[in-house]
């Protein structure tokens, strides 16, 4: 299991982990991971995911974007 930090794509198309974590990121990421039924563990207030997911930077970037998109989160919470 590996700790997740926000993953973004830089201007060169390279995936970069941001060590600065936005407010509510882990709370929102918990919702996203539960929505997609991805296993995770809480570790000292952070989230750890399995190695396969951690190494899939494209998917982690997608989950990062969703965790920071309040419109997406609200729409999925309202649909449940």
Buried (B, 14 or more C-beta within 10 A) or exposed (E): BBEBBBBBBEEEEEBBBEEEBEEBBBEBBBBBBEBEEBEBEEEEEBBBBEEEBBEBBEBBBBBBBBBBEEEBBEEEEEEE
